[in-house]
Amino acid sequence: MKSTSTRLLQHVKTELESTVDSVPQLICVLRSDGTVLRTNIMVESWGLGAVDSVNGKPVHELIHPNCSSKKCYLKKFISLSGNVLASYKSVEYRGYDHVLNKSLLIQLIPVKTSEEDSLGHLVLILRDISQLNLSEIEAQAHWSLLQTINDTLPNLDDVNSLQMADLKAVQDFSFIEKIKREWESAVDSLPQIICLLNEKGSIVRVNRAVEQWKLGDVSSVLGLSIHEVLHQDCHDGDCYLNELNKQISEVLSTGQVAECQRHDVFLNRYLHFQINIFSSKRVLHSGLVVLVISNVSDIRQAASNIECLNSKLEKRIKTRTLNLQKVNLKLKKEIELRKLAELKFKDSRQKFSHLVEMMNEGMVIQDLDKKVSYANRHLLKMLGLPRSEVVGKSFTNFVDADFISAWTQGDLKNVKSAENSYVFKMKGNAGKTFWVKGMPQPLIDADKNSIGSYAVITDINDQIEIEQKLLKTEVKLRSLAKQVLFAQEVERRRIASELHDGIGQTLSAIKFYVENSISDLIEYPNLSLVKQFESVIPKLQDAIEEVRRISMDLRPSLLDDIGIVATLSWFCRESKQATPNKEFSFDKSNVVEVDIIAGLKTEMFRIVQEAVNNAIKYSEAKNIVISLRNVGKILCLEIKDNGIGFDYIKVASQQGYAESKGMGLVSMRERVENSGGQFSVKSDANGSNVICQWPRQKSTFVDNRSGRMDRRGRDR
């Protein structure tokens, strides 16, 4: 009797194991601590190890062999085992497993294998929903055949000691009964309806999910077809469940898995059907199939919600895309306008930079810290410094120390008018100073805030030098004017004196002789007139000679009649007669009268006259030499003496800026320079040498004695 019961239990256990092996989910029976007690053959299909070798492993180590993450979702899910057993309520999880590379639906279900089992066991169900396409369920049921996994029986030589112990334990009635209860409890705990069908489609075995679905008791549905169980009051000949027997025959004949998805109107659920051949390592070719019916309504509803959300999202995306396109067009236009504005700004900036760099005045820009942020090329040229030594430095570093306070008092940010300017000195390379004029201005941004200052720096060094020279020239001209007036008065006094002492005395004597002669003639009428006036003739001759001398001193007629060369020869002779103790000589060497233009003749004569008079009066010279010669393209006039010499700078200074007895050296210099020549004086203890040089000029006519031509163009 006991042997018969053992065989019966063994048969039931085998059926249950084969049924569980035929379920497409990975089913594991766990202890409360998460250790694997049993698992179906899907563990091999998923590549996690052999069925008999995984017993006793922690379920996390079985499913995630190399996972060491503390945040692993499976660890957290398995840690709920205590709560599941305490509340006796199942939990589930949906998500993507990166280790298995599958989208999974995981359920943890509490079960009790016997009344004595106070702790109870857990069933872990892992369902691959990666290929479950619930968004495209057709009006008619669609069955698809999947390639079955070819299971191979292990060799007896590969059975380990644990397997041998299990085979021996199978003979033990209580052990078989325990395994049978475990598998039965595991199958009954599944939320899917799992049916063992024969080739006619009748139910041989079914789990308790049929009761949970309220389709009848487990014992009452045995022998019925799936159509009779699911659609109890259905009389439709075209019901999709009527095709089930055909699919069972195909599965038995081909060994392939058949699947179908359909919305069941009677049950108001979305169902997923899967038919597997009842075949495993333990039972082969039994003529049975396993039908797994899963309720995927919640997943379908989620998919429908997602589809609805996707539709709404697509509409929003389209609307947003249109808006974005409009915005993009607007942005493109703005970008194009911005680019055009940037190009214009860049072009304007380049032109402005070029203009500022090429301007003939300096430009400096200072920031709020009074540091130079920009200096143009002309300012750098004025300073004689590279840009790197100017930019970043305080502008006062380049202002002369005497003018820093004056410049800082005119702080740029306080400037209110563009007319304000400052004249000051700047210092450049090697301490070189120069005069400039600055026109400071505040630098204002678009918000009218001060961001610095700028100034235009004008080089007025030449202007200042010219002004100083003009000032000196003005002083000099005033002095010369005084000297001219003084010289005129002196000359008038001299002429008046000579007229009074010479011609005046002579005329007085003539007047006296004439009066005496007239008186004698009145008293003595018989006197001879010739004798009376003979003595008057010499006096008249003396008067004539005196007038000629004064006239020659004022301007020799020889200068107009026969020219400068002859006049200078005559001047030497006259000077010799006037000062017999001095020797005079005139060297005209290679000069002819036509080499000298008319405008220079008077100047030459006055220069020679002044130089000779100075030599006679002051130098104590014995020999005075006048030379006039051509040296290349230069006409050179020299007056040389062997006197005691003089201090040229001191004498020139006194004659130039103070009253003196004559025009002297200043007069000679002015005559030479005003006529386009160069004047120089060399003087030492051995004598003095006055040198006057003019560039030779081509005469436009032939000079005669007066330097003019008559009406017919001939010498007059």
MOVENHU-V35143 format. One record per residue. N is the residue number from 1. RES is the residue in one letter. BURIAL is b if it has 24 or more other ideal C-beta (glycine too) atoms within 12 Angstrom, else e. D_LAST is the distance of its C-alpha to the last C-alpha in Angstrom with 1 decimal. Layout:
n & res & burial & d_last
N & RES & BURIAL & D_LAST
N & RES & BURIAL & D_LAST
This chain:
n & res & burial & d_last
1 & M & e & 183.5
2 & K & e & 180.9
3 & S & e & 179.6
4 & T & e & 179.4
5 & S & e & 177.4
6 & T & e & 175.1
7 & R & e & 174.4
8 & L & e & 173.8
9 & L & b & 171.4
10 & Q & b & 169.7
11 & H & e & 169.4
12 & V & b & 168.0
13 & K & b & 165.6
14 & T & b & 164.5
15 & E & b & 163.9
16 & L & b & 162.0
17 & E & b & 159.8
18 & S & b & 159.2
19 & T & b & 158.3
20 & V & b & 155.9
21 & D & b & 154.4
22 & S & b & 153.8
23 & V & b & 151.8
24 & P & b & 148.1
25 & Q & b & 147.3
26 & L & b & 147.3
27 & I & b & 150.4
28 & C & b & 151.1
29 & V & b & 154.2
30 & L & b & 153.1
31 & R & b & 154.8
32 & S & b & 153.7
33 & D & e & 151.4
34 & G & b & 149.5
35 & T & b & 151.3
36 & V & b & 151.9
37 & L & b & 155.6
38 & R & b & 155.4
39 & T & b & 152.8
40 & N & b & 152.8
41 & I & b & 151.6
42 & M & b & 148.2
43 & V & b & 147.2
44 & E & b & 147.1
45 & S & b & 145.2
46 & W & b & 142.5
47 & G & e & 142.3
48 & L & b & 143.5
49 & G & b & 146.4
50 & A & b & 150.0
51 & V & b & 152.5
52 & D & b & 154.9
53 & S & e & 152.2
54 & V & b & 150.5
55 & N & b & 153.6
56 & G & e & 153.2
57 & K & b & 149.4
58 & P & b & 147.4
59 & V & b & 146.2
60 & H & b & 142.5
61 & E & e & 142.7
62 & L & b & 144.2
63 & I & b & 141.6
64 & H & b & 138.5
65 & P & e & 139.4
66 & N & e & 136.1
67 & C & e & 135.1
68 & S & e & 134.3
69 & S & e & 132.5
70 & K & e & 133.9
71 & K & e & 132.7
72 & C & e & 134.5
73 & Y & b & 135.9
74 & L & b & 139.1
75 & K & e & 139.9
76 & K & e & 139.5
77 & F & b & 141.6
78 & I & b & 144.5
79 & S & e & 144.4
80 & L & b & 145.8
81 & S & b & 149.1
82 & G & e & 150.8
83 & N & e & 149.8
84 & V & b & 150.9
85 & L & b & 154.3
86 & A & e & 154.8
87 & S & e & 153.9
88 & Y & e & 155.2
89 & K & e & 152.2
90 & S & b & 150.0
91 & V & b & 146.2
92 & E & b & 143.7
93 & Y & b & 140.0
94 & R & b & 137.5
95 & G & e & 134.4
96 & Y & e & 132.6
97 & D & b & 133.8
98 & H & e & 131.0
99 & V & b & 133.5
100 & L & b & 135.6
101 & N & e & 132.6
102 & K & b & 134.9
103 & S & e & 135.0
104 & L & b & 138.4
105 & L & b & 140.9
106 & I & b & 142.9
107 & Q & b & 146.1
108 & L & b & 148.2
109 & I & b & 151.8
110 & P & b & 154.7
111 & V & b & 158.1
112 & K & b & 161.5
113 & T & b & 163.5
114 & S & e & 166.8
115 & E & e & 168.3
116 & E & e & 168.5
117 & D & e & 164.8
118 & S & e & 163.6
119 & L & e & 160.0
120 & G & b & 159.5
121 & H & b & 157.0
122 & L & b & 153.7
123 & V & b & 152.6
124 & L & b & 148.9
125 & I & b & 147.7
126 & L & b & 144.3
127 & R & b & 143.4
128 & D & b & 140.4
129 & I & b & 138.8
130 & S & e & 135.6
131 & Q & e & 136.8
132 & L & b & 138.5
133 & N & e & 136.6
134 & L & b & 137.9
135 & S & e & 135.2
136 & E & e & 136.2
137 & I & b & 139.9
138 & E & e & 140.9
139 & A & e & 143.4
140 & Q & e & 145.9
141 & A & b & 146.9
142 & H & e & 145.0
143 & W & b & 146.6
144 & S & e & 144.6
145 & L & e & 146.0
146 & L & e & 144.6
147 & Q & e & 145.1
148 & T & b & 147.8
149 & I & e & 147.2
150 & N & e & 149.4
151 & D & b & 151.5
152 & T & e & 153.0
153 & L & e & 156.1
154 & P & e & 155.6
155 & N & e & 157.3
156 & L & e & 160.4
157 & D & e & 158.9
158 & D & e & 156.0
159 & V & e & 158.2
160 & N & e & 157.8
161 & S & e & 160.4
162 & L & e & 159.7
163 & Q & e & 160.2
164 & M & e & 163.5
165 & A & e & 164.6
166 & D & b & 163.8
167 & L & e & 165.8
168 & K & e & 168.8
169 & A & e & 168.4
170 & V & b & 168.5
171 & Q & e & 172.2
172 & D & e & 172.6
173 & F & e & 173.6
174 & S & e & 172.1
175 & F & e & 168.7
176 & I & b & 168.6
177 & E & b & 169.5
178 & K & b & 166.7
179 & I & b & 164.1
180 & K & b & 165.5
181 & R & b & 165.1
182 & E & b & 161.6
183 & W & b & 160.4
184 & E & b & 162.4
185 & S & b & 160.8
186 & A & b & 157.4
187 & V & b & 157.7
188 & D & b & 159.2
189 & S & b & 156.3
190 & L & b & 153.7
191 & P & b & 152.3
192 & Q & b & 152.3
193 & I & b & 155.5
194 & I & b & 156.5
195 & C & b & 159.2
196 & L & b & 161.0
197 & L & b & 161.8
198 & N & b & 163.9
199 & E & b & 163.1
200 & K & e & 164.5
201 & G & b & 162.2
202 & S & b & 164.9
203 & I & b & 164.3
204 & V & b & 166.1
205 & R & b & 164.5
206 & V & b & 162.0
207 & N & b & 160.6
208 & R & b & 161.0
209 & A & b & 157.7
210 & V & b & 159.7
211 & E & e & 161.4
212 & Q & e & 158.1
213 & W & b & 156.9
214 & K & e & 160.1
215 & L & b & 161.2
216 & G & e & 164.7
217 & D & e & 166.6
218 & V & b & 166.0
219 & S & e & 169.6
220 & S & e & 169.6
221 & V & b & 166.6
222 & L & e & 168.0
223 & G & e & 168.7
224 & L & b & 166.4
225 & S & b & 163.2
226 & I & b & 159.8
227 & H & b & 159.6
228 & E & b & 162.9
229 & V & b & 161.8
230 & L & b & 158.3
231 & H & b & 159.1
232 & Q & e & 162.6
233 & D & e & 162.7
234 & C & e & 160.3
235 & H & e & 161.7
236 & D & e & 158.4
237 & G & e & 158.9
238 & D & e & 155.2
239 & C & e & 154.8
240 & Y & b & 152.4
241 & L & b & 155.1
242 & N & e & 157.3
243 & E & b & 154.9
244 & L & b & 155.9
245 & N & b & 158.8
246 & K & e & 156.5
247 & Q & b & 154.0
248 & I & b & 156.8
249 & S & e & 157.9
250 & E & e & 154.4
251 & V & b & 153.9
252 & L & b & 157.3
253 & S & e & 156.5
254 & T & e & 152.9
255 & G & e & 152.9
256 & Q & b & 149.6
257 & V & b & 148.8
258 & A & b & 148.6
259 & E & b & 146.6
260 & C & b & 146.3
261 & Q & b & 144.6
262 & R & b & 145.7
263 & H & b & 146.0
264 & D & b & 149.7
265 & V & e & 150.6
266 & F & e & 154.1
267 & L & e & 153.1
268 & N & e & 149.7
269 & R & b & 148.1
270 & Y & b & 145.7
271 & L & b & 147.6
272 & H & b & 146.7
273 & F & b & 149.4
274 & Q & b & 149.5
275 & I & b & 152.3
276 & N & b & 152.8
277 & I & b & 155.6
278 & F & b & 158.3
279 & S & b & 157.7
280 & S & b & 157.0
281 & K & e & 158.0
282 & R & b & 161.3
283 & V & b & 162.3
284 & L & e & 161.2
285 & H & e & 161.8
286 & S & b & 163.8
287 & G & e & 163.1
288 & L & b & 161.8
289 & V & b & 158.3
290 & V & b & 156.7
291 & L & b & 155.1
292 & V & b & 152.7
293 & I & b & 151.8
294 & S & b & 149.0
295 & N & b & 147.9
296 & V & b & 144.2
297 & S & b & 143.9
298 & D & e & 141.9
299 & I & b & 139.6
300 & R & b & 139.3
301 & Q & e & 138.7
302 & A & e & 136.0
303 & A & b & 134.5
304 & S & e & 134.7
305 & N & e & 133.1
306 & I & e & 130.4
307 & E & e & 130.0
308 & C & e & 129.7
309 & L & e & 127.3
310 & N & e & 125.3
311 & S & e & 125.2
312 & K & e & 124.0
313 & L & e & 121.6
314 & E & e & 120.3
315 & K & e & 119.8
316 & R & e & 118.0
317 & I & e & 116.0
318 & K & e & 115.0
319 & T & e & 114.1
320 & R & e & 112.2
321 & T & e & 110.6
322 & L & e & 109.4
323 & N & e & 108.1
324 & L & e & 106.5
325 & Q & e & 104.9
326 & K & e & 103.5
327 & V & e & 102.3
328 & N & e & 100.9
329 & L & e & 99.0
330 & K & e & 97.7
331 & L & e & 96.8
332 & K & e & 95.1
333 & K & e & 93.0
334 & E & e & 92.2
335 & I & e & 91.4
336 & E & e & 89.1
337 & L & e & 87.4
338 & R & e & 87.3
339 & K & e & 85.8
340 & L & e & 83.2
341 & A & e & 82.5
342 & E & e & 82.4
343 & L & e & 80.0
344 & K & e & 77.8
345 & F & e & 78.1
346 & K & e & 77.4
347 & D & e & 74.4
348 & S & e & 73.2
349 & R & e & 73.9
350 & Q & e & 72.0
351 & K & e & 69.0
352 & F & e & 69.3
353 & S & e & 69.7
354 & H & e & 66.7
355 & L & e & 64.7
356 & V & b & 65.9
357 & E & e & 65.3
358 & M & e & 61.8
359 & M & e & 60.7
360 & N & e & 57.9
361 & E & b & 60.1
362 & G & b & 63.3
363 & M & b & 66.7
364 & V & b & 69.9
365 & I & b & 73.4
366 & Q & b & 76.2
367 & D & e & 79.9
368 & L & e & 82.3
369 & D & e & 82.8
370 & K & b & 79.0
371 & K & e & 78.7
372 & V & b & 75.7
373 & S & b & 76.9
374 & Y & b & 73.6
375 & A & b & 70.0
376 & N & b & 67.3
377 & R & b & 65.0
378 & H & b & 62.0
379 & L & b & 64.2
380 & L & b & 65.5
381 & K & b & 62.0
382 & M & b & 61.1
383 & L & b & 64.2
384 & G & e & 63.9
385 & L & b & 67.6
386 & P & e & 69.8
387 & R & e & 71.7
388 & S & e & 75.0
389 & E & e & 74.0
390 & V & b & 72.9
391 & V & b & 75.5
392 & G & e & 78.7
393 & K & b & 77.2
394 & S & e & 76.7
395 & F & b & 73.2
396 & T & b & 73.3
397 & N & b & 73.3
398 & F & b & 69.6
399 & V & b & 68.7
400 & D & e & 67.4
401 & A & e & 70.2
402 & D & e & 68.4
403 & F & b & 68.2
404 & I & e & 71.6
405 & S & e & 73.3
406 & A & e & 70.5
407 & W & b & 70.7
408 & T & e & 74.5
409 & Q & e & 74.6
410 & G & b & 72.8
411 & D & e & 75.7
412 & L & b & 74.8
413 & K & e & 78.1
414 & N & e & 77.4
415 & V & b & 74.0
416 & K & e & 74.2
417 & S & e & 70.6
418 & A & e & 68.1
419 & E & e & 65.4
420 & N & e & 66.8
421 & S & e & 64.8
422 & Y & b & 64.7
423 & V & b & 61.9
424 & F & b & 63.3
425 & K & b & 62.9
426 & M & b & 64.5
427 & K & b & 65.3
428 & G & b & 65.3
429 & N & e & 65.9
430 & A & e & 66.1
431 & G & e & 65.9
432 & K & e & 62.3
433 & T & b & 61.6
434 & F & b & 59.1
435 & W & b & 58.7
436 & V & b & 60.1
437 & K & b & 61.1
438 & G & b & 64.5
439 & M & b & 65.8
440 & P & b & 69.6
441 & Q & b & 71.9
442 & P & b & 75.7
443 & L & b & 77.0
444 & I & e & 79.7
445 & D & e & 82.2
446 & A & e & 83.8
447 & D & e & 86.4
448 & K & e & 83.8
449 & N & e & 84.8
450 & S & e & 82.3
451 & I & e & 82.2
452 & G & b & 79.2
453 & S & b & 75.6
454 & Y & b & 72.1
455 & A & b & 68.7
456 & V & b & 65.1
457 & I & b & 63.2
458 & T & b & 59.5
459 & D & b & 57.4
460 & I & b & 55.1
461 & N & e & 54.5
462 & D & e & 50.8
463 & Q & e & 50.7
464 & I & e & 52.5
465 & E & e & 50.2
466 & I & e & 47.1
467 & E & e & 48.7
468 & Q & e & 49.5
469 & K & e & 45.9
470 & L & e & 44.7
471 & L & e & 47.1
472 & K & e & 45.9
473 & T & e & 42.3
474 & E & e & 43.2
475 & V & e & 44.8
476 & K & e & 41.9
477 & L & e & 39.4
478 & R & e & 41.7
479 & S & b & 41.7
480 & L & b & 37.9
481 & A & e & 37.6
482 & K & e & 40.0
483 & Q & b & 38.1
484 & V & e & 34.8
485 & L & e & 36.5
486 & F & e & 38.2
487 & A & b & 34.9
488 & Q & e & 33.3
489 & E & e & 36.3
490 & V & e & 36.3
491 & E & e & 32.6
492 & R & e & 33.3
493 & R & e & 36.4
494 & R & e & 34.5
495 & I & e & 31.8
496 & A & e & 34.6
497 & S & e & 36.5
498 & E & b & 33.7
499 & L & b & 33.0
500 & H & e & 36.8
501 & D & e & 37.6
502 & G & b & 34.6
503 & I & b & 32.8
504 & G & e & 36.0
505 & Q & e & 38.3
506 & T & b & 36.1
507 & L & e & 35.8
508 & S & e & 39.5
509 & A & e & 40.2
510 & I & b & 38.1
511 & K & e & 40.0
512 & F & e & 43.3
513 & Y & b & 42.5
514 & V & e & 41.5
515 & E & e & 44.6
516 & N & e & 46.8
517 & S & b & 45.3
518 & I & e & 46.0
519 & S & e & 49.5
520 & D & e & 50.2
521 & L & e & 49.2
522 & I & e & 51.5
523 & E & e & 54.4
524 & Y & e & 53.6
525 & P & e & 52.0
526 & N & e & 52.3
527 & L & e & 50.0
528 & S & e & 46.8
529 & L & e & 43.6
530 & V & e & 41.5
531 & K & e & 43.7
532 & Q & b & 43.6
533 & F & e & 39.8
534 & E & e & 39.0
535 & S & e & 39.8
536 & V & b & 37.3
537 & I & e & 34.2
538 & P & e & 34.4
539 & K & b & 34.8
540 & L & e & 31.7
541 & Q & e & 29.8
542 & D & e & 31.3
543 & A & b & 30.2
544 & I & e & 26.6
545 & E & e & 26.7
546 & E & b & 28.5
547 & V & e & 25.9
548 & R & e & 23.1
549 & R & e & 25.4
550 & I & b & 26.1
551 & S & e & 22.4
552 & M & b & 21.7
553 & D & b & 24.7
554 & L & e & 23.6
555 & R & e & 20.1
556 & P & b & 18.5
557 & S & e & 15.1
558 & L & b & 14.7
559 & L & b & 14.8
560 & D & b & 11.5
561 & D & e & 9.9
562 & I & e & 11.5
563 & G & b & 13.4
564 & I & b & 17.2
565 & V & b & 18.6
566 & A & b & 17.7
567 & T & b & 18.6
568 & L & b & 21.9
569 & S & b & 22.6
570 & W & b & 22.0
571 & F & b & 24.2
572 & C & b & 27.0
573 & R & e & 27.0
574 & E & b & 27.2
575 & S & b & 29.9
576 & K & e & 31.8
577 & Q & e & 31.9
578 & A & e & 33.0
579 & T & e & 35.7
580 & P & e & 36.9
581 & N & e & 39.7
582 & K & b & 37.5
583 & E & e & 35.7
584 & F & b & 32.2
585 & S & b & 30.6
586 & F & b & 27.6
587 & D & e & 27.9
588 & K & b & 24.9
589 & S & e & 27.0
590 & N & e & 25.6
591 & V & b & 22.5
592 & V & e & 18.9
593 & E & b & 15.8
594 & V & b & 15.5
595 & D & b & 19.1
596 & I & b & 18.3
597 & I & b & 17.1
598 & A & b & 15.2
599 & G & e & 18.5
600 & L & b & 20.4
601 & K & b & 18.3
602 & T & b & 19.7
603 & E & b & 23.1
604 & M & b & 23.3
605 & F & b & 22.5
606 & R & b & 25.1
607 & I & b & 27.6
608 & V & b & 27.4
609 & Q & b & 27.6
610 & E & b & 30.7
611 & A & b & 32.3
612 & V & b & 32.0
613 & N & b & 33.4
614 & N & b & 36.3
615 & A & b & 37.0
616 & I & b & 37.1
617 & K & e & 39.3
618 & Y & b & 41.7
619 & S & b & 41.8
620 & E & e & 43.0
621 & A & b & 40.9
622 & K & e & 40.5
623 & N & b & 37.8
624 & I & b & 34.7
625 & V & b & 32.7
626 & I & b & 29.4
627 & S & b & 28.7
628 & L & b & 26.0
629 & R & b & 27.0
630 & N & e & 27.2
631 & V & e & 30.9
632 & G & e & 31.3
633 & K & e & 29.5
634 & I & e & 29.2
635 & L & b & 26.5
636 & C & b & 28.7
637 & L & b & 28.1
638 & E & b & 31.1
639 & I & b & 32.1
640 & K & b & 35.5
641 & D & b & 37.8
642 & N & e & 41.4
643 & G & b & 42.7
644 & I & e & 45.8
645 & G & b & 44.4
646 & F & b & 45.1
647 & D & e & 46.6
648 & Y & b & 43.7
649 & I & e & 45.8
650 & K & e & 47.3
651 & V & b & 44.1
652 & A & b & 42.2
653 & S & e & 45.2
654 & Q & e & 45.3
655 & Q & b & 41.6
656 & G & b & 41.7
657 & Y & e & 44.8
658 & A & e & 45.3
659 & E & e & 43.6
660 & S & b & 42.1
661 & K & e & 40.2
662 & G & b & 36.9
663 & M & b & 35.3
664 & G & b & 35.7
665 & L & b & 36.3
666 & V & b & 36.4
667 & S & b & 32.9
668 & M & b & 31.6
669 & R & b & 33.5
670 & E & b & 32.3
671 & R & b & 28.6
672 & V & b & 29.3
673 & E & e & 31.5
674 & N & e & 29.4
675 & S & b & 26.4
676 & G & e & 28.8
677 & G & b & 29.9
678 & Q & e & 33.1
679 & F & b & 34.1
680 & S & e & 37.1
681 & V & b & 38.6
682 & K & e & 41.2
683 & S & b & 43.1
684 & D & e & 46.4
685 & A & e & 48.1
686 & N & e & 46.0
687 & G & b & 42.7
688 & S & b & 40.2
689 & N & b & 37.4
690 & V & b & 34.8
691 & I & b & 33.5
692 & C & b & 30.7
693 & Q & b & 30.1
694 & W & b & 27.8
695 & P & e & 27.9
696 & R & b & 25.1
697 & Q & e & 23.0
698 & K & e & 21.0
699 & S & e & 17.3
700 & T & e & 16.5
701 & F & e & 12.8
702 & V & e & 11.0
703 & D & b & 9.9
704 & N & e & 7.1
705 & R & b & 8.1
706 & S & e & 8.3
707 & G & b & 9.5
708 & R & e & 7.6
709 & M & e & 5.9
710 & D & e & 5.2
711 & R & e & 8.7
712 & R & e & 9.2
713 & G & e & 8.6
714 & R & e & 6.1
715 & D & e & 3.7
716 & R & e & 0.0
